[in-house]
Amino acid sequence: MTFEEILKNIKAKNFAPIYFLSGDEPYFIDRLANEIQANALEEQERSFNEYIFYGEDADVVEIIHAAKRFPMGAQRQLVIVREAQALDKIDTLENYFVQPQPSTIMVISHKYKTLDKRKKLYTTLKKQKQAVYFESKQLYDNQLGAWIASYIKERGLTIEPKALVLLEENLGTKLENIVLAVDKLLVAIGPNSNQITAKQVYKNVGISKEYNVFELQNALAERNVVKSSKIAFAFMGDMRKNAVPMITATLFGFFSKLLAYYYLPDKSSGNVASKLRINPYHVRNYQMASTKYTGVKVAQIISILREYDAKAKGFENSGTSQEELLKEMIIKILY
């Protein structure tokens, strides 16, 4: 079942006896576990029918005993095991999964890694028709924009394309951090707004309108010497905030994809976005950059980025400052 299907069933109070939520994206796991907790019991039923365990401190036998109890004054009881990836002897749960208690909802939050599919615990879960096994996967970079837009739409708003790109580029890939930032943004813009604008993002998310690593990336893509130098000079005023390794990481991603762009036989916008796993909004940057740099030059730039990333981290660097490293790197990329 998909995340959306499971969530829909939870909100309709169509519960399964077992939910095993596993994977490397914690947001979806926490969201489902919290929705089950919010919907499974009435407030007055929680005192005697809700059991919450934490993997590092819990005993698996105690968890099973709790799950086998009958509810008190309620239709069902709820057993939640949070941080189950730290649970000792987790395979013992397989005995319970074979024949779960129908009046118990057991939720296993197994975050940051998937369940070993070679183990009997996994095969038993998959065979158990009453169990919901959900594997929470991290989104690809090219999926983040659509996800952010969908999250904002759930809250009754729309977002300008440029504002969406700003959020996508500046909030990282951790959904927990994205949700936190977007929720703060919604509070800041107030209840009377129905669309998030780029101006609101610049004002409330702490993004410099002119001087940020993505503006530097765009300036380099244009091979705009004046703009690139201006942004680099601004970065030199606060190298703690604009560390060279952070800059090289972003630029490496761009120029690596630009190199791949040259080898795409179909350079239509849709195919480029799909193959490079980028937001369609960014395709024009790669199209434009391909007219400014040759494939050979892009390969050289990738080597330059690796060289200066290593130097910024102290390798083969005889004492050149971070400011000088940044200046040298930008000059070598442009020329």
PATORZA-977281 format. One line per field, with one value per residue (C-alpha): y, z, x; residue in three letters. Coordinates in steps of 0.1 Angstrom, whole numbers, plus 2048, in hexadecimal, padded with zeros to 3 digits. Each point is the difference from the previous one (the first is absolute). Layout:
N
north Y, ...
up Z, ...
east X, ...
lumlum Ala, ...
This chain:
335
north 800, 823, 81B, 812, 7E0, 7F7, 824, 7FF, 7E0, 80D, 81F, 7EA, 7EB, 7E1, 7F3, 7E1, 7EC, 806, 81E, 7FA, 822, 7FD, 814, 81C, 81D, 806, 81A, 7E7, 7E8, 81A, 80E, 7DE, 7F7, 821, 7FE, 7DD, 80D, 81D, 7EB, 7DE, 809, 81A, 816, 7F0, 7DD, 808, 7FC, 7DA, 7F7, 812, 7F2, 812, 7F0, 80D, 7E6, 808, 7FB, 7E7, 7DA, 7EE, 7E6, 81D, 80E, 7DF, 7FC, 823, 7F9, 7E0, 811, 808, 825, 80E, 813, 805, 7EF, 7FE, 807, 80F, 7F5, 817, 7F7, 81F, 7FF, 7DA, 7FF, 800, 7E4, 7E2, 7DE, 810, 7DF, 7F2, 815, 7E6, 7E9, 81B, 809, 7DC, 805, 824, 80A, 80D, 81B, 80E, 818, 7FC, 81B, 7F9, 820, 7F2, 81F, 808, 7DD, 7E6, 7DE, 7E4, 7EE, 7E0, 7FC, 7EC, 81F, 810, 7E1, 7FB, 824, 7FE, 7E0, 80E, 80E, 814, 812, 821, 801, 823, 808, 825, 80C, 821, 815, 807, 824, 803, 7F5, 81A, 81D, 7ED, 7F3, 823, 80E, 7E3, 806, 825, 7F7, 7EB, 820, 812, 815, 801, 80B, 813, 7EB, 816, 7FE, 7DA, 7FE, 816, 7E9, 7E1, 80D, 80E, 7E8, 7E1, 7DD, 7F7, 802, 807, 820, 809, 7FC, 815, 81C, 800, 800, 81E, 811, 7FB, 80F, 81E, 808, 7FF, 7F1, 819, 7F4, 7E6, 7FE, 7FF, 818, 801, 821, 7EF, 7E4, 818, 813, 7E4, 7E2, 812, 7FE, 81D, 80C, 807, 7EE, 7DA, 7E2, 7FA, 823, 7F9, 7E0, 812, 81B, 7E6, 7EE, 821, 804, 823, 80B, 820, 7F0, 7E1, 816, 817, 7E2, 7F0, 821, 802, 7DC, 809, 817, 7E2, 7DF, 7EE, 804, 7FA, 7E4, 7F5, 7DB, 80A, 814, 7E5, 7E6, 814, 809, 7DC, 7F5, 819, 7FB, 7DA, 801, 819, 7E7, 7E5, 818, 800, 7DB, 800, 7F9, 80E, 823, 809, 810, 7E3, 7E6, 816, 805, 7DA, 7F4, 819, 7FE, 826, 817, 80A, 824, 7FA, 7F1, 822, 805, 7E1, 809, 822, 7F4, 7E7, 81D, 811, 7E2, 7E3, 7DD, 800, 820, 7F1, 7E2, 817, 813, 7E0, 7FA, 824, 7FB, 7E0, 811, 81E, 7EB, 7EC, 81F, 811, 7E1, 803, 7E8, 80C, 823, 813, 81A, 811, 811, 7F6, 822, 7FB, 7DC, 80C, 81C, 7E9, 7E6, 818, 80E, 7DD, 7F7, 81F, 7FF
up 800, 7F9, 81B, 7F3, 801, 823, 80C, 7F0, 812, 821, 7FD, 7F8, 81F, 7EB, 815, 7FB, 81E, 7F6, 7F1, 7F9, 7F4, 7F4, 7EB, 7FC, 7FF, 824, 7F7, 7F0, 81D, 81B, 7ED, 7FD, 825, 80C, 7EB, 80E, 823, 7FA, 7F1, 810, 823, 80F, 81A, 81D, 7F4, 800, 824, 801, 7DB, 7F2, 805, 7F2, 800, 7F5, 7EF, 814, 821, 7F8, 805, 7E2, 817, 813, 7DF, 7F6, 821, 7FD, 7DD, 80C, 81A, 7FB, 7FF, 81E, 7FA, 7DB, 7DF, 7FB, 810, 7F1, 803, 7F1, 7FE, 7F7, 7F5, 7FB, 7EC, 823, 80E, 80C, 7F2, 7E9, 7ED, 81E, 7F4, 7E4, 819, 806, 7DB, 7F8, 814, 80B, 81A, 7EB, 819, 801, 7E8, 801, 7F0, 7FB, 7F6, 7F2, 7F3, 7EB, 7F1, 7F0, 80F, 7F5, 7E5, 805, 823, 80B, 811, 7DE, 7EE, 81C, 7FD, 7DB, 803, 81B, 7EE, 81E, 802, 7EF, 7F6, 7F4, 7F3, 803, 7E5, 7FD, 7E4, 7E2, 7FA, 7E3, 815, 81C, 7EE, 7F9, 823, 80F, 7E9, 80B, 825, 7FB, 7ED, 81D, 814, 7E7, 7EF, 7DF, 7F9, 7E4, 7EB, 80A, 825, 7FD, 7F0, 81C, 81A, 7ED, 7FD, 822, 819, 7F9, 7FB, 824, 800, 825, 7FB, 7E1, 813, 81D, 7E9, 7EC, 81F, 80E, 7DE, 800, 823, 7F6, 7E1, 813, 7FA, 7E5, 7E6, 7E6, 7ED, 80B, 7EC, 7FB, 813, 81F, 7FE, 7FE, 81D, 817, 7F8, 804, 7DC, 7F2, 7E0, 7EF, 813, 804, 7F1, 7E7, 7F2, 7FD, 7EE, 7E8, 7FA, 7F8, 7EA, 7EC, 802, 80D, 80D, 811, 812, 80B, 80D, 813, 811, 808, 80F, 816, 80C, 80B, 81A, 813, 7F7, 81E, 7F1, 7DC, 806, 7E0, 805, 800, 7E0, 7EF, 809, 7EF, 7E1, 7FD, 7FD, 7E5, 7EB, 803, 7F2, 7E5, 7F5, 7FE, 7EC, 7E3, 7FC, 7FF, 7DC, 808, 80F, 802, 821, 80C, 7F9, 80F, 820, 802, 7F8, 816, 81C, 801, 803, 7DC, 80B, 800, 7DD, 7F0, 817, 7F1, 7DD, 804, 812, 7E4, 7E8, 817, 808, 7EC, 80D, 804, 815, 816, 807, 80A, 817, 812, 806, 80C, 819, 80E, 803, 814, 815, 80B, 806, 814, 817, 806, 7E6, 7ED, 80C, 80D, 811, 7E5, 810, 7F8, 7F0, 7E8, 7F8, 7F7, 7EA, 7EE, 7FB, 7F0, 7E9, 7F4, 7FA, 7EB, 7EC
east 800, 80B, 804, 7E0, 7EC, 80B, 7F9, 7DD, 7F7, 80D, 7EB, 7E2, 808, 806, 81C, 817, 80C, 825, 812, 825, 80D, 824, 818, 819, 7E7, 7F4, 7E6, 7E7, 805, 7FA, 7E2, 7EF, 808, 7F3, 7E0, 7F9, 805, 7E9, 7E4, 801, 7F2, 7EA, 810, 7EF, 80C, 825, 808, 7FA, 804, 81E, 823, 81F, 822, 822, 817, 820, 7EF, 7E5, 7FE, 7F1, 7EF, 7EF, 7F4, 7F1, 7EE, 7F2, 7F3, 7EF, 7EC, 7DB, 7F4, 7F0, 7DF, 809, 7FD, 825, 822, 81F, 825, 81A, 825, 814, 824, 7FC, 821, 810, 7EB, 814, 7F4, 7E7, 7FD, 7EC, 7E3, 7FC, 7EE, 7E6, 7FC, 7F5, 7E1, 7FA, 7E5, 7E3, 7F7, 823, 810, 826, 815, 825, 814, 821, 812, 81F, 803, 7EB, 7F9, 817, 7EC, 814, 7F2, 7E2, 7F1, 7FD, 7F2, 7E6, 7F5, 7FC, 7EB, 7EA, 7E2, 7F6, 821, 809, 825, 80A, 823, 807, 818, 812, 7F4, 816, 80B, 7E8, 7E3, 805, 7EF, 7E0, 7FF, 805, 7E4, 7E9, 807, 7F8, 7E0, 7F5, 800, 7EA, 81B, 812, 824, 811, 818, 81E, 7F6, 7FE, 823, 80E, 7F2, 80B, 824, 805, 7EE, 815, 7F1, 7F4, 7DB, 7FE, 815, 7EB, 7DF, 80D, 80C, 7E0, 7EA, 813, 7FC, 7DB, 7FD, 816, 7EB, 7DF, 7DE, 7F5, 819, 7F6, 820, 825, 815, 826, 801, 7F0, 81A, 81D, 7F2, 7F7, 817, 821, 80B, 815, 7EF, 821, 81C, 7FA, 811, 7E4, 804, 825, 7F8, 7E9, 81A, 81A, 7E8, 7FC, 826, 7F9, 821, 7F4, 7E3, 814, 81C, 7E8, 7EF, 822, 80C, 7E1, 806, 823, 7F1, 7F3, 812, 7F1, 7DE, 80C, 81A, 812, 7F6, 7DB, 805, 814, 7E5, 7E5, 814, 80D, 7DB, 7F9, 81E, 7FE, 7DD, 80B, 81A, 7E5, 7EA, 819, 7FB, 7DA, 7F5, 7DD, 804, 7DC, 7F6, 7EC, 81B, 81B, 7EC, 7F9, 823, 813, 7E5, 7FC, 7E2, 7F5, 804, 826, 803, 806, 81F, 810, 7F6, 80F, 820, 806, 804, 81A, 816, 80E, 7FE, 825, 7FF, 7E4, 816, 81C, 7E8, 7F6, 825, 805, 7E3, 80F, 822, 7F3, 7E8, 81E, 815, 7E4, 800, 826, 80E, 81F, 7FA, 81E, 7EB, 7EC, 7E1, 7DD, 7FA, 81D, 7F6, 7DD, 80E, 818, 7E6, 7E7, 81B, 80A, 7DC, 7F9, 820
lumlum Met, Thr, Phe, Glu, Glu, Ile, Leu, Lys, Asn, Ile, Lys, Ala, Lys, Asn, Phe, Ala, Pro, Ile, Tyr, Phe, Leu, Ser, Gly, Asp, Glu, Pro, Tyr, Phe, Ile, Asp, Arg, Leu, Ala, Asn, Glu, Ile, Gln, Ala, Asn, Ala, Leu, Glu, Glu, Gln, Glu, Arg, Ser, Phe, Asn, Glu, Tyr, Ile, Phe, Tyr, Gly, Glu, Asp, Ala, Asp, Val, Val, Glu, Ile, Ile, His, Ala, Ala, Lys, Arg, Phe, Pro, Met, Gly, Ala, Gln, Arg, Gln, Leu, Val, Ile, Val, Arg, Glu, Ala, Gln, Ala, Leu, Asp, Lys, Ile, Asp, Thr, Leu, Glu, Asn, Tyr, Phe, Val, Gln, Pro, Gln, Pro, Ser, Thr, Ile, Met, Val, Ile, Ser, His, Lys, Tyr, Lys, Thr, Leu, Asp, Lys, Arg, Lys, Lys, Leu, Tyr, Thr, Thr, Leu, Lys, Lys, Gln, Lys, Gln, Ala, Val, Tyr, Phe, Glu, Ser, Lys, Gln, Leu, Tyr, Asp, Asn, Gln, Leu, Gly, Ala, Trp, Ile, Ala, Ser, Tyr, Ile, Lys, Glu, Arg, Gly, Leu, Thr, Ile, Glu, Pro, Lys, Ala, Leu, Val, Leu, Leu, Glu, Glu, Asn, Leu, Gly, Thr, Lys, Leu, Glu, Asn, Ile, Val, Leu, Ala, Val, Asp, Lys, Leu, Leu, Val, Ala, Ile, Gly, Pro, Asn, Ser, Asn, Gln, Ile, Thr, Ala, Lys, Gln, Val, Tyr, Lys, Asn, Val, Gly, Ile, Ser, Lys, Glu, Tyr, Asn, Val, Phe, Glu, Leu, Gln, Asn, Ala, Leu, Ala, Glu, Arg, Asn, Val, Val, Lys, Ser, Ser, Lys, Ile, Ala, Phe, Ala, Phe, Met, Gly, Asp, Met, Arg, Lys, Asn, Ala, Val, Pro, Met, Ile, Thr, Ala, Thr, Leu, Phe, Gly, Phe, Phe, Ser, Lys, Leu, Leu, Ala, Tyr, Tyr, Tyr, Leu, Pro, Asp, Lys, Ser, Ser, Gly, Asn, Val, Ala, Ser, Lys, Leu, Arg, Ile, Asn, Pro, Tyr, His, Val, Arg, Asn, Tyr, Gln, Met, Ala, Ser, Thr, Lys, Tyr, Thr, Gly, Val, Lys, Val, Ala, Gln, Ile, Ile, Ser, Ile, Leu, Arg, Glu, Tyr, Asp, Ala, Lys, Ala, Lys, Gly, Phe, Glu, Asn, Ser, Gly, Thr, Ser, Gln, Glu, Glu, Leu, Leu, Lys, Glu, Met, Ile, Ile, Lys, Ile, Leu, Tyr
